[in-house]
Amino acid sequence: MIQQFLKYGNTFCSVEHSSGKDAVEVFYALQLKKSKKELAVRNKEQFSSKQDLFQHLKTQKHVFLIVNNQNVLLKKVDNTINDQEKIVKIAFPNIKIPDFYYEILQNKEHCFVAICRKEYIENLVKEYLAHGIYIIDFSLQNLAIQSLLPFINQPEIQTSNSTLSFIEEQLEKITKSEEINEIELNINDLNISNTYLLPLSGVLSYFYNTNSNESNFKSKVKELKTLYNNYQFYTVGLRIALGFIFSILLINFVFFSSEHSKMTTLNSELLTNSSYKNTLIQLQNRVDKKMELTKSITSLSSSKSTWYLNELGKSVPIKLQLKLIDFQPVSSSIKKDKEIIVYNNKVVVKGVSKDNHSFSNWIAQLELKDWIEKVVVVSYGKGKSTISEFEFLITIKN
């Protein structure tokens, strides 16, 4: 059932090309809708022109076609053999079978043979297809009535252009009738006019897939169904693809809306809370200053500063002892919310000396170093006993 719904939807349609008085062509279109596992008449219309018919069917994509006009010939013959082509030859001995489509309804004692030129059927299929309507199956003359035989409980019944006679639920005779009395019938709890009996049979044939008549156009019907199935596959596939893309876009839209709502809330809070904004600005300024300080402190590469300190350490005389080497010292003690000033290319050296002469010579040697610009003795004084404390400032060349 799901497969049938995907293929045909819930609306089924059949069209009969009939002929009335003076061979005037009349078209009967019947649409049935499936509802709660039952078929109900959705629409039934009679037309006198194909253009009106096609306009009526513009939203209907699949149709069962019944050709029951002057282009179809019918004969009744005795059912004494099982060979289809021989039966056709008996009924129509002068035709070239490859040029015709034929359909045979067989009974116990006789059979009905209907024929129509292939060219005519092919042109009809093309004409429908040109209007976006796919013929998925077809039947000739009144032989589609086979699908309704189990539901007909009266000896005689009229279709759009013929009177059909029955014996023991078998078709006995088909008589062409120019005067048709339209009456309402009840077919398996479905109320329908007798002029739409053949279209009803056509719908039931592909709804239940129960066309039991013999024919030479089964391969053609298979081809027509394949053509429609391909159309339906690409149409449904495209809809699914578009639905998938729409779903992704919808999810993205919902996600974007949610994020946009959050961003709007944040912006609103940011705009209304000026103190928070000022705090952020102050923090940023502090970060910038600290970054400048870090750059200043590390203005000399770590490898070169290590070399300076190493050279300074190697030059210390034996009688001198260092207490502090401060590379690029700050100008004063670090205090909260106070700017930190760093002396670039400066080294403060503090220590104690046990020999004044050694201290003086050391200072003189340092002044001769090619990486030292100058040495300034900040202090040199007596400490306990013979030990003197000293402090001097080295300026490194750029």
Rosetta blueprint (number, residue, H / E / L):
1 M L
2 I H
3 Q H
4 Q H
5 F H
6 L H
7 K H
8 Y H
9 G L
10 N L
11 T E
12 F E
13 C E
14 S E
15 V E
16 E E
17 H E
18 S E
19 S E
20 G L
21 K H
22 D H
23 A H
24 V L
25 E E
26 V E
27 F E
28 Y E
29 A E
30 L E
31 Q E
32 L E
33 K E
34 K E
35 S E
36 K L
37 K L
38 E E
39 L E
40 A E
41 V E
42 R E
43 N E
44 K E
45 E E
46 Q E
47 F E
48 S L
49 S L
50 K H
51 Q H
52 D H
53 L H
54 F H
55 Q H
56 H H
57 L L
58 K L
59 T L
60 Q L
61 K L
62 H E
63 V E
64 F E
65 L E
66 I E
67 V E
68 N E
69 N L
70 Q L
71 N L
72 V E
73 L E
74 L E
75 K E
76 K E
77 V E
78 D E
79 N L
80 T L
81 I L
82 N L
83 D L
84 Q H
85 E H
86 K H
87 I H
88 V H
89 K H
90 I H
91 A H
92 F L
93 P L
94 N L
95 I L
96 K L
97 I H
98 P H
99 D H
100 F E
101 Y E
102 Y E
103 E E
104 I E
105 L E
106 Q E
107 N L
108 K L
109 E L
110 H E
111 C E
112 F E
113 V E
114 A E
115 I E
116 C E
117 R E
118 K H
119 E H
120 Y H
121 I H
122 E H
123 N H
124 L H
125 V H
126 K H
127 E H
128 Y H
129 L H
130 A H
131 H L
132 G L
133 I L
134 Y E
135 I E
136 I E
137 D E
138 F E
139 S E
140 L E
141 Q L
142 N L
143 L H
144 A H
145 I H
146 Q H
147 S H
148 L H
149 L H
150 P H
151 F H
152 I L
153 N L
154 Q L
155 P L
156 E E
157 I E
158 Q E
159 T L
160 S L
161 N L
162 S E
163 T E
164 L E
165 S E
166 F E
167 I E
168 E L
169 E L
170 Q E
171 L E
172 E E
173 K E
174 I E
175 T E
176 K E
177 S L
178 E L
179 E L
180 I L
181 N L
182 E L
183 I L
184 E E
185 L E
186 N E
187 I E
188 N L
189 D L
190 L E
191 N E
192 I E
193 S E
194 N H
195 T H
196 Y H
197 L H
198 L H
199 P H
200 L H
201 S H
202 G H
203 V H
204 L H
205 S H
206 Y H
207 F H
208 Y L
209 N L
210 T L
211 N L
212 S L
213 N L
214 E E
215 S E
216 N L
217 F L
218 K H
219 S H
220 K H
221 V H
222 K H
223 E H
224 L H
225 K H
226 T H
227 L H
228 Y H
229 N H
230 N H
231 Y H
232 Q H
233 F H
234 Y H
235 T H
236 V H
237 G H
238 L H
239 R H
240 I H
241 A H
242 L H
243 G H
244 F H
245 I H
246 F H
247 S H
248 I H
249 L H
250 L H
251 I H
252 N H
253 F H
254 V H
255 F H
256 F H
257 S H
258 S H
259 E H
260 H H
261 S H
262 K H
263 M H
264 T H
265 T H
266 L H
267 N H
268 S H
269 E H
270 L H
271 L H
272 T H
273 N L
274 S H
275 S H
276 Y H
277 K H
278 N H
279 T H
280 L H
281 I H
282 Q H
283 L H
284 Q H
285 N H
286 R H
287 V H
288 D H
289 K H
290 K H
291 M H
292 E H
293 L H
294 T H
295 K H
296 S H
297 I H
298 T L
299 S L
300 L L
301 S L
302 S H
303 S H
304 K H
305 S H
306 T H
307 W H
308 Y H
309 L H
310 N H
311 E H
312 L H
313 G H
314 K H
315 S L
316 V L
317 P L
318 I L
319 K L
320 L E
321 Q E
322 L E
323 K E
324 L E
325 I E
326 D E
327 F E
328 Q L
329 P L
330 V E
331 S L
332 S L
333 S L
334 I L
335 K L
336 K L
337 D L
338 K L
339 E L
340 I L
341 I L
342 V E
343 Y L
344 N L
345 N L
346 K E
347 V E
348 V E
349 V E
350 K E
351 G E
352 V E
353 S E
354 K L
355 D L
356 N H
357 H H
358 S H
359 F H
360 S H
361 N H
362 W H
363 I H
364 A H
365 Q H
366 L H
367 E H
368 L L
369 K L
370 D L
371 W L
372 I E
373 E E
374 K E
375 V E
376 V E
377 V E
378 V E
379 S E
380 Y E
381 G E
382 K E
383 G L
384 K L
385 S L
386 T L
387 I L
388 S E
389 E E
390 F E
391 E E
392 F E
393 L E
394 I E
395 T E
396 I E
397 K L
398 N L
